[in-house]
Amino acid sequence: MFKPYNYQLKAIDEARNRLRDGYKSVLIQSPAGSGKSVIIAEIARLTTSKGGRVLFLVHRKELIQQIKETMIADEVNMNLVTVTTPVRARTRLRKGKLKTPQLIITDETHHSLAKSYTDLYTAFNDIPRVGFTATPWRMSGKGFKEVYETMVPGPQVAWLIQNNRLANAKIYAPDNIDLAGLRKSSTGDYTAKSMDDMAKRVIYSDVIDTWQKLANGMKTIVYCHSIEFSKTVAGWFNQASIPAEHADSKTPAKERDRIMADFKTGKVKVLCNVDLVSEGFNVPDCSCVVMLRPTESLVLYIQQSMRCMRYKPGKSAVIIDQVGNVARFGVPQQDREWSLEGWKKKKRKTGDSGPPIKSCPQCYMVVPAQAAKCPGCGYVFKTEPGKIEIDKEAKLSEVDTSFAFKTNYIVTKKLEDLANPQELKEYAKAKGYKPGWTWYQMKARGWLTK
């Protein structure tokens, strides 16, 4: 039986208390790699120990066996648990073969606005529900209040690193891949065709030489946008005498299981895939992630980038982002505030997702924008005119000298807290706003004199 950590027990207790208080649906937010499977198993164990039946919904059938093994390890009474996908559960419900549960648990519940989920929630509208996700966020801007009444937030990623619950990662962002021509589809993410065109411009040395320089020998997951491109990249690694395999959702089950087993044992050093191991895939000694799939989805970015940050004593992970995802969303270690509320969709500017960052032109390490020297290679950055000053009283994060992302930058202040014209100008410069924005803000505040 598991012994949950204090922050996991806190989430369990808080969710149970809210259900006792009359809420019918609770979302538990827990960062990727923070051990939400332990929280899930413990909630299922507590429910079944009292004779309650649990319906556990997982969006991908490949994860079913892994989840069952976790529950068995926690001594959950599996005779009272149904683990299935929402599509299969809905089919069984229509045939009258799905027993009524006393609790519904949904994994990766950021998928739960899909009709296959909502049909089940409607059918069991009087049954309590608990959902789990690291990222309660949708590209459309739509929130999750239609599905959940309340949310229990988990700890921040930086706290988990500081307390040895996640491994820290050095992030590198080489700019040697041509991203020109990326186009968005109606879903908000990049079109398959524009990513295909990008992949044609990716060359062997961009991928292999960079990996050998920054992560040579590390057990690595490579994220690609298409099966053809993933197979090509796997072939490049094998040509360089680096054992690599490709796997995707269409890979035959036995072959996929063999590949995953070989990757876990280290027989396969590099696993190239297409969104197959973005969620729920647990390989603690995977130490490197290579992102070759550009995305406008924060959910996908967080799930993929943090796949190498599962904790293991002495582990130092590496993230190699060759498609600009870090510039779009910031680093995975930065604090994020999650909510059930939707957000007003607007055009996002580069670097708009967190404290400003830059990439070392010599070793490609991503560092805070105010860094004078690269901690990776010692490169000394040139001082730029109009450089943003840091609050002298701010304390740098102790997570890693290369990631001081809890500093009190002017850009992290709320707009209404900017106290004078100089702060407005610094804020506008950091955000990349046009000069007219500062003038408009000053006029709205009555700071302009006639």
KADA-V225994 format. One record per backbone hydrogen bond with DSSP energy under -1.0 kcal/mol. NH is the residue of the N-H (numbers start at 1). CO is the residue of the C=O. If there is no record, write none. Layout:
NH_CO ; NH_CO
This chain:
9_5 ; 10_6 ; 11_7 ; 12_8 ; 13_9 ; 14_10 ; 15_11 ; 16_12 ; 17_13 ; 18_14 ; 19_15 ; 20_16 ; 21_17 ; 22_19 ; 23_18 ; 26_129 ; 27_150 ; 28_131 ; 29_152 ; 30_133 ; 34_31 ; 39_35 ; 40_36 ; 41_37 ; 42_38 ; 43_39 ; 44_40 ; 45_41 ; 46_42 ; 47_43 ; 48_44 ; 49_45 ; 51_48 ; 52_47 ; 54_80 ; 55_103 ; 56_82 ; 57_105 ; 58_84 ; 63_60 ; 64_61 ; 67_63 ; 68_64 ; 69_65 ; 70_66 ; 71_67 ; 72_68 ; 73_69 ; 75_72 ; 76_71 ; 78_76 ; 80_77 ; 81_78 ; 82_54 ; 84_56 ; 89_85 ; 90_86 ; 91_87 ; 92_88 ; 93_89 ; 94_90 ; 95_91 ; 96_93 ; 97_92 ; 102_53 ; 103_53 ; 104_128 ; 105_55 ; 106_130 ; 107_57 ; 109_132 ; 111_108 ; 112_109 ; 114_111 ; 117_114 ; 118_114 ; 119_115 ; 121_117 ; 122_118 ; 123_119 ; 124_120 ; 125_122 ; 127_124 ; 129_24 ; 130_104 ; 131_26 ; 132_106 ; 133_28 ; 137_135 ; 141_138 ; 144_340 ; 147_144 ; 148_144 ; 149_25 ; 150_25 ; 152_27 ; 160_156 ; 161_157 ; 162_158 ; 163_159 ; 164_161 ; 165_160 ; 166_160 ; 167_309 ; 170_317 ; 172_319 ; 173_364 ; 182_179 ; 185_189 ; 188_185 ; 191_183 ; 195_191 ; 196_192 ; 197_193 ; 198_194 ; 199_195 ; 200_196 ; 201_198 ; 202_199 ; 207_203 ; 208_204 ; 211_207 ; 212_208 ; 213_209 ; 214_210 ; 215_211 ; 218_215 ; 220_269 ; 221_288 ; 222_271 ; 223_290 ; 224_273 ; 230_226 ; 231_227 ; 232_228 ; 233_229 ; 234_230 ; 235_231 ; 236_232 ; 237_233 ; 238_234 ; 239_235 ; 240_236 ; 241_238 ; 242_237 ; 245_270 ; 247_272 ; 251_248 ; 256_252 ; 257_253 ; 258_254 ; 259_255 ; 260_256 ; 261_257 ; 262_258 ; 263_259 ; 264_260 ; 265_261 ; 267_262 ; 268_262 ; 269_243 ; 270_243 ; 271_220 ; 272_245 ; 273_222 ; 286_283 ; 287_219 ; 288_219 ; 289_318 ; 290_221 ; 291_320 ; 292_223 ; 301_297 ; 302_298 ; 303_299 ; 304_300 ; 305_301 ; 306_302 ; 307_304 ; 309_306 ; 315_312 ; 317_168 ; 318_287 ; 319_170 ; 320_289 ; 321_172 ; 322_291 ; 328_324 ; 329_325 ; 330_326 ; 334_331 ; 343_141 ; 351_327 ; 352_349 ; 358_367 ; 360_365 ; 364_360 ; 366_171 ; 367_358 ; 369_356 ; 371_368 ; 374_379 ; 378_374 ; 381_372 ; 387_384 ; 394_391 ; 403_400 ; 405_403 ; 409_407 ; 413_410 ; 417_414 ; 418_415 ; 424_420 ; 425_421 ; 426_422 ; 427_423 ; 428_424 ; 429_425 ; 430_426 ; 431_427 ; 432_428 ; 433_428 ; 437_434 ; 439_435 ; 440_436 ; 441_437 ; 442_438 ; 443_439 ; 444_440 ; 445_441 ; 446_443 ; 447_442
